[in-house]
Amino acid sequence: MNLRAEESVADRVTSFIDNTFLGALIAVAVILVLALVVRWIWRRFVRRTTSTFTKSAVTRYVAADKESERDRDMAIARYRARAAAVSGMLTSVGTFVIAAVALLFALSALGVNVAPLLASAGIAGIAIGFGAQTIVRDFLSGVFMILENQYGVGDVVMINGVNGTVEDVGLRITTVRDFDGTIWYVTNGSVAELGNQSQGWSVAVVDIPVAHGADLEQAKQVLASTVEALQHDADWENKIMPDHPVIGVESVTALSVTIRVRLHTVHEQQIGVGRELRARAVKALEAAGLSMPQPGPYGAADQELPPTT
């Protein structure tokens, strides 16, 4: 009887242990599923809220009469880029918080006493905080950059010497793809120099060299006419500001006289506009009979006379 009683008790203990472990695993699984569901709801909430505010802002910009249609389009595009960056950051913060809470509940379900863990976390947090100052600085820098509208997803920027398009703004790192296709990961706290080419307008600078014997006034008139024709071209008028260009002599060398054209363009369009203006300017000057500089028999840099013997 005693042997049977001992076996019965052992079976009950084993069954209790198995049931307890199985229950803990089920609880952890339920917590994981709930965390994924809450994360999905949070992402959907952020997207819908961002979309609602964006539509409201677009409606206000369209209804405004103080700005031109071009300025309104630029402001709308800028607002949408900023909203995308804020949406990504809020999603990241929410995901981090949900994961932390789910981890605490999972540990509690497995039988770990969370109260001492939370108490010691405060002390450990102070110690870790000294070592994680860089991470905190990166996070706060990223938050202020977005809130201050310094840049957003889709902007063309120059960050610490890297020129490219912002593809993602994270809690700690901003991802920039340069014009060669290289991805650069820049920590937000390390940004010392930041230039944004997507705010307002840009400038296309085109230098055209002409020969010394060319009529400079005629050359400037030809270039002005070329710019005006480009501004009224259906394929380019939406990329160029309607103001007057600045045209003047930039430099004089032994070989040529360089005339510089400065033209305001829509943001991020200065490269394409500059290339098109360069090609048209060369054809227009040639058609007007204005010669381009030609290299001498002893090189283009200097017009030296041949040595005498």
N, C-alpha and C positions, 0 to 999 in steps of 0.2 A: 504493500500500500504506500509506504513511504517513497519507494522508487517511482511508482506511478504518479504520486503527488508531485514529486520533484520534476518529473518529465512534463507534467501538465503546466507547472509554473514556468518552466523553461520555454515551453511552446508559446505561452501567453506573452512572456517577455520578448521573445523573438518576433512574434506577430505585432506586438506593440511598437517595437523598434522599426520593423519594416513599414508599418502603416504610418508612423511618424515621419520617416524618411520620404516615403511616397507622397505624403501630404505636403511636405516641405517643397519637394520638386514640383508638385502641382501648383503650389502657391507662387513659386518663382516663375513658372511658365505663365501663370495668369498675370503676374506683375509685368513680365516682359511684353505680353500682348497688349496690356493696358497702356504701357509706355509707348509702344508703337502707334496705338490708336490716338493717344493724346498728342503725340508728335505730329501725326497726319492732320489732326484737327487744328493744331497750332499753325502749321504751314499753310493750310487752307485759309485760316482766319487772317493770317498776315497777307497772303496774296489778295484775298477779297477786299480787305481794308485798304491796302495800297492801291488796288485798282479803283476803288470808290473815290479815294482822295485825288487820284490822278485824273479821273474823269471830271471831277468837280473843278480842279484847277484848270484843266483844258477848257472847260466851259467858260470859266472866268476870263481866261486869256482871249478866247474867241470873241466874247462880248465886249472886251475893252476896246475903246476907240482912240486911246492915246498913242498906241504903237501901230506901226505899219504891219502889213501882212507878213513881210519877211521877218521882222523882229518878233512877231507873235509865234511864227513857226520855230524860230531859234529858241525862244523861251520855253515852248512846249517840249521840244526835244530835250532841252537841258533838264527840265523838271522830271521827265520820264526817266532819264538816266540817273538822276539823284534818287528817285523813288525806288528804282531797282537796287541801288546800293544799300539804301536803308532797309529794304525788304530782306536782302541777303543777310545783313547783320542781325536783324531781329530774329530771323530764323535760326541763325547760329547760336545766339544767346538762349533762345527757348529750348533748343536741342540739348545744350549743355545742362540747363537747369533740370529738364525732365530726366536726363540720364543720371544726374546726381541723386535725385529723389528716388528713382527706381532702384538704384544701387542700395540705398539705405533700407528700403522696404524689403529688398531681396535678402540682405544680410539678417534683418530681423526675422524673416520667415525661416531662415536656416538655423535660427536659434542663437545668433550672435547678439549680445547685449549692446544695443546701439547707443544707449545713454552715456556710458563711459567713453565711447568712441567720439560722440559729439562734444563731450566735455574736453577731452584731450585734443580734439581738432582745433579748438580755439587757441590752445597753447602752441600746438604744432603749426597752426596757421601763421602765428607771429614769426616763428623761426623760419618758416618757408617763405614768408613774405619778404624777408631780407634777401633771400636768394632768388626770388622771383620778381625782383623790381623791374627787370627788363621786360618781362612778359606783361606786367601791369602797365608799364609805360607804353608798350606797343598797343595794348588794348585801348587805353585812354586816348592816345594820339589818333588812332583810327576813328574813334567815336567823334572826336572834335573835328577831324577833317571832313567827315560826312555832314555833321550838323552845321558846320560853317560853310558848306557848299564849296569846298576847295576843289574837289573832283568827284567823279562818279563813274559807274560802269559805262564803258563806251567812249570816255573822254580820251583825247590824245594829249599826253602829258610828257613832261621831262622831269624825271625823278632821279636825283643823285647821278646825273649824267646819262641816264637811260631814257631814250625817246621811244615811245610806243603807245599802244592802246590799252587802257585799263580793262581787264577781263573779269576781275573778281576783287571784291574788297572784303576781307575776312576780319575776324577778331584781332588777329595779330599780324597778318601778312596781306599785302596788296600784290596782286598778280598782274604783271605788265608784259604784253607781247610786243617786241620791237618789230621794225619793218622788215627785218630779215627772217622773222618767224620764231625767234628765240624767246622762250618764256623766262622772265625775270621775277624772282620772288623777293620783294622788298619789305622788310619789317617796318611797320608803321612808325615805330619810335626812332628809326634811323634816318627818317626823311629830313634832310637838312636843306635841300634845294628842291623846290617844286614849282614847275611852270605848267600852266594849263593852256593848251591851244584850242580848246573847245568852248571857251566862254567869250561871247560877243563876236568878234571878228578876227581875221588873220590878215597878214600882209604878204603879198607876192612881190618879191624883189627880183627884177630882171636887169642884167647888165648887158648892153649891146655895144660892142666896139666898132668904131668907124675909122676910116683912114683920115690922116691929117688934112688932106686936101678936100674933104667933104664939107658941104655947107651944113653947119651945125643947126642953124635955125630951121632949115628945111628938114633935116633929120628928125628934129623934135616934133615938127608938125606931122610928119609921116607916122611917127610912133603914137602921137595923140590920136590920129585918125584910126590907127590900128586898134588902140584900146577901145575907142568909142564903138567901132564895128564889133568888137568882141563882146562889149556890154549889151549890145542889141541883138546878139545871136541867140536864137531860141534855145540852143543846146547849152549856153553858158550864162544867160542872163540871171538865172536863179543861183549862180555860184559867185557872182561878182556884185559888190556894193555899187550903188548908182552914183557915188561921188566922183569928183574929178581926180585923176591920177597926178602924182608928182613926178615931173620929168625934168632932168637937168644933168649937166656934166658932172660925173663922179670923180674921174681921174684922168690924168694925161701922162702917157709914157712916150718913150722915143719911137714907138711903133704905131700907137693908136690913141684915139680919144674915146673914153668909155662913157656912154650915156646911160644913166640908171633910171628905171621906171619903177615907182612904188605904187602898188594898186591894192586897195582894200578888197578883201574877199570874204565870203561866208567862212565861218570857222572850219578848219581842216581841209579847205579847198585850195589853199595857196600853192601847193605843189603842182596839181593838175593845171591850174590857171597859168602858172608861171611857164610850164612847158608849152602850152598852146600859144601863149603870147610870144614866147621866144621864136617858135616856128613861123608865126605870122609876121613878126617883125623883120626877120631875115628876108622873107619873100617880098615884103613891102618896100624895104630899102633897096633891094636889087631892082625891083620894078621902077623905082624912082631914079635909078641911075646913080645911087649913092654907093660908092665902093666900100667893101670891107677891107681891113688891113691885110696886107700881103707880107709874108716873111721875106727878108732880104736874102741875097745869095750866101750870106755867112751866118744865117740863123735868125730867129725871130726875136730874141731877147735884146740884141744890140745891133745897131746899124753901123758896124765898124767898117772902116776902109780896109782894103787888102794891104798887107804889109809891103813896103817898098824894099827893093834890093839895090 
